[in-house]
Amino acid sequence: MFQESDAEGMAPALFTLPTYRQETLRHILLGDYAALMEAINQMAALRYCDKIAWSDPIPTGRSGEYLSVMTRRRGVTTG
């Protein structure tokens, strides 16, 4: 059904795809709202991450305390 089409009748060289995996890192900020926003703004100014990468601050139930999470993924190729 399929025929070899290379000119010299030799099999083509093998090609293997590199494996791909991700490294994951989560940052968790815990504190009062103003401190969270200041830390997020500082990391954005340093170009470490965008502001939108952070979750909206969530009240923890403790007086004036909030939590925000940011996940960074980095692709690593091997092989």
Secondary structure, DSSP 8 states (H G I E B T S, - for coil): ------TTS---------EEEEEEEEEEEEEEHHHHHHHHHHHHHTTSS-GGGB---EE-SSTTEEEEEEEEEEEEEE-
